[in-house]
Structures are given as C-alpha cells and as structure tokens.
Amino acid sequence: MPHYEGDDIFAKRLREAMKLKRMSAAQLAKLTGIGQSTIFRYLGGSREPIYGNLIAIASVLDVDLDYLAGRDTRDRAGMLSEMFEKLASDVRSSFGLKTLKDAANDNAATDMPFAEIPVLGKMSQGPDFRFDDEGYPLSGPIFDMPRLGDNDPHAFGIIFEGDSMTLRLLDGDVAVFSPDAEWDSGDLVFLRRSDGRVTIKEISERKAYYVLRSYNPAYDLEEVPKKEVSFVHKVASIRPGGGRPYRES
C-alpha cells in the first residue's frame, strides 16, 4: 500500500476535497470507475488506495496528488525513494522473494515478466485473445508496460476503443486488469463472454445475470446471463493514452 503521513490523513483529506467539490461517494465512484463500497472504505480509513485509484481520485477532485496522499510535507527525494521501494516491494511480494537480486537468480522468476505488464491488444481483437480456465492470459503481448503498484503477477492490459465509457476511459487508454482481485457491484470490470466477445463496463450482479452499464448515457444497459460469461476481472488501474489509439510497432 502507498505510505501516508498519519493513519487517517488520506481519509480526512478525501472527505475535505469531496466537501469542497460538493461531491457524494456515489458521484465520485461514477466518475472514477471505483466501486462505491471501496470509496466508503477509503472515507472510513479502513482501506488505502492503489496508485491507479489515487491518481483517478486526485484527477476527478482536482487536487494535488501529494497533498491527497499526505506527502506534501515531505522532501521530494524521500518521496521518490519511497515510491521506488514500493514498486520493488510489489515485485518481491508477488514472487515471495526477499530482494530483487533473488529474482535474477531464480530461474522460475526470470522466465516471468515480473517487472512488466503485457498489453494483449485492442478490444476489437477480443475473440482472438486466448485465456486459460482461470482467465489468465495465454496470448502474447503487442507490447509491455511497467508495473506501477500493480502487484498481481497475472495482471494484463487491453487498449480501450470507443466512447461508451467517456469520462473514465478514452479511446486509446490502456485498462489494466487483475484476475486475482475480488470485485464488487459498481466496479469497473473486463467481462468475457463464452463466445469470445469482451467488454469493459461498470457491473452489477443479479441472481442469474450481470447488468453492464456504460458511462455514456447514449448506451443502453446490458443484461448478460451468467451462464454466457467466461470470467469477470476487476480494473486495477488505467493508463491514459492521451485520447488517441496506440500504434503497434
């Protein structure tokens, strides 16, 4: 988890920023793509956000990232050192290693992209993506991205296309998914149907089906029977693509 000055300084500053913006937890959840239940945990101080969520919240509330995280009173060199140690810690914990040097000496670890996240391609390629029975990617990446606090060794990225999630995802953004993370109703997720079609939507769960909602009101709700779904993965973070598609080399 990111380090904060004081156990509840993030929760306190989050409440202050939301009050200034006159924004409710439901509105913040909608604009950031973070589950409302998770927002409530942040506000109550029982959970600290991953870096991707922290960036999204700071952007929506228009506040300084360091201030929101409680790092504004600390020197920059110390903050950078801590950030790199945080990333190194994520790598070590993912593979049960004591040091990064252990990873270089571990044959199993060196065969895995522990420092990078594979980006499989664009959403339109959905039927061509290959996954195992647990939803872990088998397809090779078109490129790799650095990990930025993402500590799921099975995390992967997909390049978003379209305007259905405007305000949260733009055409060309990379959504990073965590197969090992639990998701809640209201979360932004990657859903794959048994026929290979994929989608990124906000999800709600019913007894026999999932309700998928776009952020763009021009798109209707979708109801997908659970029996037609291969798997659902939570969005762990979003890497902005500048509103334009990536180009593969």
VMD Tcl script that draws the C-alpha trace (Angstrom):
set ca {
  {0.00 0.00 0.00}
  {1.11 3.63 -0.50}
  {2.54 5.28 2.61}
  {0.58 8.09 4.23}
  {1.56 10.62 6.90}
  {-0.80 9.58 9.67}
  {-3.16 6.65 9.74}
  {-6.21 8.57 8.52}
  {-4.82 11.64 6.74}
  {-5.89 10.31 3.33}
  {-9.44 9.70 4.57}
  {-9.55 13.18 6.13}
  {-8.28 14.94 3.02}
  {-10.55 12.89 0.77}
  {-13.57 13.98 2.81}
  {-12.41 17.62 2.67}
  {-11.85 17.53 -1.10}
  {-15.25 15.92 -1.71}
  {-16.91 18.53 0.50}
  {-15.29 21.38 -1.45}
  {-16.46 19.83 -4.71}
  {-19.87 19.06 -3.18}
  {-19.45 15.52 -4.46}
  {-21.05 12.42 -2.98}
  {-19.46 8.99 -2.73}
  {-21.80 7.78 -5.47}
  {-20.73 10.61 -7.79}
  {-17.04 10.03 -7.08}
  {-17.46 6.31 -7.74}
  {-19.19 7.03 -11.06}
  {-16.53 9.49 -12.25}
  {-13.52 7.42 -11.21}
  {-14.80 3.92 -12.01}
  {-14.03 2.82 -8.45}
  {-16.69 0.80 -6.64}
  {-18.87 2.83 -4.27}
  {-18.24 0.36 -1.46}
  {-14.50 0.90 -1.93}
  {-14.99 4.69 -1.76}
  {-16.79 4.27 1.56}
  {-13.87 2.20 2.87}
  {-11.48 4.98 1.83}
  {-13.63 7.56 3.61}
  {-13.75 5.43 6.75}
  {-10.00 4.91 6.77}
  {-10.25 1.11 6.57}
  {-8.55 0.87 3.17}
  {-5.82 2.77 1.32}
  {-5.98 3.13 -2.47}
  {-3.64 1.62 -5.02}
  {-1.75 4.22 -7.03}
  {-4.07 3.94 -10.04}
  {-7.13 4.74 -7.92}
  {-5.30 7.52 -6.07}
  {-4.45 9.19 -9.39}
  {-8.05 8.85 -10.62}
  {-9.45 10.39 -7.42}
  {-6.97 13.29 -7.45}
  {-7.82 13.99 -11.09}
  {-11.59 13.99 -10.57}
  {-11.42 16.11 -7.40}
  {-8.82 18.42 -8.98}
  {-6.44 18.23 -6.03}
  {-2.68 17.76 -5.80}
  {-1.75 14.08 -5.69}
  {0.90 14.54 -2.99}
  {-1.50 16.58 -0.84}
  {-4.24 13.96 -1.11}
  {-1.80 11.19 -0.17}
  {-0.42 13.21 2.76}
  {3.03 13.51 1.23}
  {3.08 17.27 0.66}
  {5.15 17.99 3.75}
  {7.93 15.57 2.83}
  {11.01 16.18 0.69}
  {10.89 15.10 -2.94}
  {13.95 12.88 -2.75}
  {12.43 10.90 0.10}
  {9.14 10.54 -1.76}
  {10.83 9.26 -4.90}
  {12.92 6.82 -2.90}
  {9.81 5.55 -1.17}
  {7.95 5.16 -4.49}
  {10.73 3.05 -5.99}
  {10.88 0.93 -2.84}
  {7.11 0.49 -3.07}
  {7.42 -0.82 -6.63}
  {10.30 -3.08 -5.63}
  {8.26 -4.37 -2.71}
  {5.39 -5.24 -5.06}
  {7.77 -7.25 -7.24}
  {9.23 -9.10 -4.27}
  {5.86 -9.90 -2.69}
  {4.48 -11.18 -5.99}
  {7.16 -13.87 -6.12}
  {7.91 -14.44 -2.45}
  {11.44 -13.05 -2.82}
  {13.47 -11.19 -0.21}
  {15.37 -9.00 -2.66}
  {15.29 -8.15 -6.36}
  {18.66 -9.89 -6.66}
  {16.89 -13.10 -5.67}
  {14.65 -12.67 -8.71}
  {17.64 -12.51 -11.04}
  {18.97 -15.74 -9.54}
  {15.64 -17.55 -9.62}
  {15.09 -19.45 -12.88}
  {11.32 -19.54 -12.49}
  {11.12 -15.81 -11.79}
  {13.39 -14.77 -14.64}
  {11.09 -16.54 -17.08}
  {8.18 -14.34 -15.96}
  {7.56 -10.65 -16.76}
  {7.64 -9.67 -13.07}
  {8.59 -6.06 -13.85}
  {6.17 -5.55 -16.74}
  {2.51 -5.95 -17.62}
  {1.64 -7.48 -21.01}
  {-0.78 -5.49 -23.16}
  {-2.63 -8.03 -25.28}
  {-4.08 -5.71 -27.90}
  {-7.24 -3.74 -28.66}
  {-10.73 -4.63 -27.53}
  {-11.78 -5.27 -31.13}
  {-9.41 -8.26 -31.11}
  {-11.38 -9.83 -28.26}
  {-12.32 -13.13 -29.95}
  {-8.63 -13.67 -30.79}
  {-7.42 -13.32 -27.19}
  {-6.57 -16.63 -25.51}
  {-7.10 -17.32 -21.80}
  {-6.87 -20.39 -19.61}
  {-9.74 -21.70 -17.49}
  {-8.98 -19.22 -14.69}
  {-8.96 -16.26 -17.04}
  {-5.18 -15.84 -17.08}
  {-3.89 -14.58 -20.45}
  {-2.21 -17.02 -22.82}
  {-1.95 -14.61 -25.76}
  {1.37 -12.89 -26.35}
  {1.52 -9.11 -25.83}
  {1.87 -6.50 -28.54}
  {3.95 -4.51 -26.02}
  {4.71 -4.40 -22.29}
  {4.18 -1.66 -19.71}
  {5.99 -1.04 -16.39}
  {4.19 -2.02 -13.23}
  {3.12 1.00 -11.18}
  {1.90 -0.53 -7.95}
  {0.13 -3.41 -9.72}
  {1.23 -6.47 -7.73}
  {-0.91 -9.16 -9.39}
  {1.56 -11.33 -11.37}
  {-1.28 -12.24 -13.74}
  {-2.27 -8.63 -14.50}
  {-2.68 -7.73 -18.16}
  {-3.79 -4.74 -20.21}
  {-6.25 -4.12 -23.04}
  {-6.38 -0.98 -25.20}
  {-9.85 0.53 -24.91}
  {-11.74 1.55 -28.04}
  {-14.88 3.63 -28.46}
  {-16.77 6.27 -26.46}
  {-19.05 4.14 -24.27}
  {-17.01 4.91 -21.11}
  {-16.36 8.62 -21.74}
  {-15.38 10.48 -18.53}
  {-13.48 7.42 -17.29}
  {-11.91 5.76 -20.34}
  {-10.93 7.38 -23.62}
  {-10.17 5.75 -26.94}
  {-6.55 4.57 -26.69}
  {-6.35 4.30 -22.90}
  {-4.97 1.05 -21.50}
  {-7.09 -0.63 -18.83}
  {-5.08 -2.95 -16.54}
  {-6.99 -5.94 -15.15}
  {-6.29 -8.04 -12.07}
  {-7.57 -11.64 -12.38}
  {-6.73 -12.31 -8.73}
  {-8.62 -9.32 -7.29}
  {-12.16 -9.53 -5.92}
  {-14.69 -7.20 -7.49}
  {-17.89 -5.66 -6.12}
  {-21.06 -4.42 -7.76}
  {-20.32 -0.93 -9.02}
  {-16.74 -1.76 -10.04}
  {-15.32 -1.25 -13.49}
  {-14.58 -4.69 -14.97}
  {-13.44 -6.62 -18.00}
  {-16.04 -9.26 -18.92}
  {-15.50 -12.02 -21.44}
  {-18.41 -13.95 -22.89}
  {-18.16 -17.62 -23.78}
  {-18.25 -16.71 -27.49}
  {-15.08 -14.65 -27.08}
  {-16.59 -11.16 -27.09}
  {-15.14 -8.79 -24.50}
  {-16.37 -5.58 -22.92}
  {-15.34 -3.06 -20.26}
  {-18.28 -1.79 -18.22}
  {-19.48 -0.96 -14.73}
  {-21.03 -4.15 -13.34}
  {-23.93 -5.02 -11.04}
  {-24.85 -8.56 -10.09}
  {-28.26 -10.16 -10.09}
  {-29.20 -13.76 -9.33}
  {-28.91 -15.14 -12.86}
  {-27.30 -12.34 -14.84}
  {-24.95 -9.37 -14.80}
  {-26.05 -5.81 -15.53}
  {-23.44 -3.84 -17.50}
  {-23.59 -0.05 -17.57}
  {-21.76 2.43 -19.80}
  {-20.79 5.89 -18.54}
  {-22.02 7.41 -21.80}
  {-25.83 7.80 -21.42}
  {-26.25 7.19 -25.15}
  {-25.62 3.48 -24.49}
  {-28.30 1.22 -23.00}
  {-27.84 -1.14 -20.08}
  {-26.87 -4.69 -20.99}
  {-28.10 -7.80 -19.21}
  {-25.80 -10.79 -19.71}
  {-26.82 -14.24 -18.38}
  {-24.13 -15.63 -16.07}
  {-24.13 -18.90 -17.99}
  {-22.84 -16.99 -21.03}
  {-19.87 -15.44 -19.17}
  {-16.38 -16.98 -19.12}
  {-14.95 -14.68 -16.45}
  {-15.03 -11.19 -14.94}
  {-11.85 -9.30 -13.96}
  {-11.63 -6.07 -11.98}
  {-9.96 -2.97 -13.43}
  {-6.87 -2.41 -11.29}
  {-5.72 0.83 -12.93}
  {-5.98 2.88 -16.09}
  {-3.02 4.22 -18.06}
  {-4.02 7.29 -20.10}
  {-3.33 7.03 -23.80}
  {-3.82 10.73 -24.45}
  {-7.20 10.18 -26.08}
  {-5.66 8.61 -29.17}
  {-5.06 4.95 -30.07}
  {-1.67 3.35 -29.58}
  {0.24 2.30 -32.64}
  {1.92 -1.06 -32.62}
  {5.45 -1.18 -33.98}
}
mol new
graphics top color blue
foreach p $ca { graphics top sphere $p radius 0.5 }
foreach p [lrange $ca 0 end-1] q [lrange $ca 1 end] { graphics top cylinder $p $q radius 0.2 }
display resetview
